[in-house]
């Protein structure tokens, strides 16, 4: 398959045209469907079609973005296509919102994936959307695998690898069921074992985990997309689940942070984005990025 491609198309329909077993990972940030007004008020014609007032505002999707409506991230058939096009043993990472994570995770599991973990990206800069809601401070990321239990690129993602402190690791394995066996520990200068939590530097004690703040205005580079993910976070995730020179799929490319992350990490990308106005953002990102020497 041709690599480093940007496709302006509906992700479900385009995936159907691709061969089986072509991608080495899928790292994606689907719509969270936080304002799917027609689904919430199916008995109200006014709500369904957004005629006026708050119904009109909400029917346009989260922060006025129509792509956030609907239910594509909750549809089994979408994830079946992702599953089919991934190579055996490869990993899917998909962001979601806390309030409806279960819907996406269920669709992913029902499509054939094995869900083997969840990463939590924690941050302190969220704001409450209504008076009766808590302030959002984390986003869950589904970790799912197609079949074979292959290793992750853990050594490339160790935490505090630049710190001279010598972390320890058990010698000869991690899980010992014999209570009479005392584990030996050996020094490991590569850094801490990666955890299923990512944070934005709330406190020094969090330094044992990977750190990533939300994308700044400068990093968004003029894009009007409301949910741009930070580049360092996407680089970390791409690096974690994709082999060197591997091909990363993102069926909801947005402004192309996954593509830029892939280039900077020595991986290839295949981006699918339905909204035409974001294609220029993706091209801007990849044109300013170069493969590492």
N, C-alpha and C positions, 0 to 999 in steps of 0.2 A: 504493500500500500504506500502511496505517496505520503510523505510526512510534512510537518509544518504547514498545515492547511487551515484556512479560515473559511467556514461555510456559513452563509446567510440562509438559514432554512429552519423549518420546524424540526426539532430534535428527534421526535418519535418517527416522523415520516422519513427523515434522512437516514437514521440508523437502520431502518428496514432495508435500505439499498446496499448496505455494507456486508462484507464477508464475515464468516465466523472467525473467532480466535485471532484478532489482528492487533488488539491493544494490550499494552503491558501494565496499565493501571487506569483508573478513572478517578480524577480529583475534581469535584464539582460543587457548586453553590446554587442549588435549584431555587426556584421561587418558594417563599415560605407560606404563601397563601394565607396571609393574616387578615385579608379583607375580602374573602370570597362571599360577597353579599348575597348573591343569588342562592347559594347553598344554605345560608343561614335563615333566609326569609322566603322560602319557596312558595308560601301562600300569598305573598304580597307582590302583585304586578308592579306596583310603584317601586318596590325595593329591587325587584329582579332587573328592571330596565333602567334604574337610576334616574327617574324623571326629574326630581328636584331635591333641594335641601340636603340633609345628611346622606340620604340614599344615593343621590347623585355623586356626592364626594366619595363615599365608600365603594360604590360600584366601579370606580376607576382603579381600585387596588391600593396597596400600601403606598403612602406618600404620592398618590396620584398615578402610580405606574400600573397600567392595565395588565402587564404580564404577571403581576402578583395574584390576580384573580384566577379562577379556574381550579384545577386539581391535578395538573400534570405530574407533580412530584409524588402524588398519592396513588398513581395508577400503576398497577402491576405490569401492564403491557410495556410501559416505558422501561422499567428496570429489567424486564425480560430481554429487551433488545440490548441493553448495556451488558447484561450477563452473557448473551450470545456472542457479542463482539469482543469480549475480554478473553485473553488466553487462560487456560486452566491454571488455577492457583493464584491468579492475580487479584489485587485488592481494589475495592471501591471505597472512597472517602466522600461522604456527602453531608454538607451542612444542613441544619434545620433549626426551627424555632422550638423553644421549650414546650409551648402549649400544644403543638401538634406533631412533635417528633414521632410519637407512636404511630401516626398514620403513615408517614414515610417509611419508617422502619418495618412496619408490617408488610407494606407493599414490596419492599426490597427482599424481605425474607420469603414471602410467598412467590417471588419470581425465581427462586432457586438458590439465592445467595445464603451463605452461612454468616450470620452476624456474630463476630467473635469479640468485639469490644466497642467502646464508645469513648471518643476523646472529648473533653470539655475545654472549650476556649473561654477563659474567664477574663473579664475586663471591668474596669471601674467607671467607665464613661457613659454607660447607658442612661436613659431617662424614661420615667414612667409614661405610658401612652394614655392612661386614664387614671382618675382619682382612686378607682377601686382595684388597681393593679400594683403589684410590686415592681420595683425598678429592675429592669432586665440587666443581668450581670454575667451571663454566660450563654454560649451557643453550643449545643451538642453536635457532634460529628459522628455519623454512623461509620463503623469499620466493618466491612463485609468482605467475604472471600469467595471466589469461585472454586469450589472443590478442594484441590490439593493444598495441604498446609505448608506453604513455602515460607522461608525465613524473610523477615523484614530487613531493611538496611539499617540495622540498629547502631552499628559502630559509626556510621556517617551522621547520626542524629544524636549522639551522646551530648549531655548538657554540661556546660562549664568545661569543655574540652580545652579551652585556652588557659584554664587555671592550673598552675603547677601542682596543686594538691593531688595526692595519689588516692583515688577512690579504691575501694576494695570490692572484690567479687568472689563468690564461692568457687572453690577449686573443684573441677570435675563435675559440675552440674549445679542445679539450683533447687530441685525438689527431691528431698530425701525423706523416705517414709520410715526408715529405721531410726527409732528414737535413741538407740544406743550409739549411733554414729554422729560424732561431732564434726561439723563442717569446718574445713580449712579455708582460710581466706588468703588470696594473693593480691598484690597491688595491681591496679589498673589505671594507667595514666591517660586513658582516652576520655575519661569523664563519666558522669553518672549515666546509669541506664535510663533511656527515655521513658517518661511516664504518660499515662492517658489523661494528662491535664496540661493545658497551656495557659499562661497568665500574662497580665500586662504590667507586672512589676509593682504590685500594690505594697510590697514590704520586702525587706531583705531576706526574710525567712523563705520567701518563695523562690529564691535563687536556685533551688535544687531542681526546678522545673524549667522547661523552655519558656522564654518570654517573648510575647508579641502584643504590642499595643494596637489599637484600631488604626485604620488608614487615616493619615492626616490629609488636610486640604491640599497640601503640596503634592502628596503622593497620588491623589485623585486626578491631578493634572488637568483640571478644567472639565472633567466629565460630570454630567448631571445624574449619573447612576447613584441611587441612594444607599446601596449596600456593597460598596467596593471593599474587598478584603485586602489586608496589608500584604505587601510583597514578601516580607520575611516569613510570614506565616505560611504562605503558599509555597515558598521555596522549601521550607522544612517538610511540609506534607508531601510534596512531589518527591523530594529526596528520600523520604521514609519508605515509600511504597513502589518506587519506580527504579528499575535497574539503569545503570549508565547507558546512554544511547537508546533507552527504551522510548516507547511512544505512549504519551499521556492523552487520554480522552477527556474532554470537558464538554458535555452536551448542553450546558447552560453557561456559555463563556462570559457573558456580561461584558466587562471592559477588557478582558483578556489577561488578568493577573496570572492565571494558571499558565498561559502561553509564555509570558515573560519569565515566570519562575522556572519553567522547563528549560528555556534557552540558557538561563544563568546557571542552571545545575547540570548542563551537559545532557539534557534529555530533549526529545522531540515532542511536538504537540499536534493535536487534531481538535480544533475548536469549532463548535456549532453554536450559533447565536441567531435567534429568531428575529430580534428587534434590529432593524437595519441601522438605526442611528448609532448603535454601539460598535458597528463594524469598524468605523474610523478610529474609535478609541483603541480597539484591539491592534489595528495596524500601526498606530502611533507607538504603542508599547513595544511591539516586536521589532519595529524599525530602529528603536533606540537601544535595543539590547543586543549583545554579542555573545557568542559562545566563549566560555572561559578558556584561557590559554593552557 
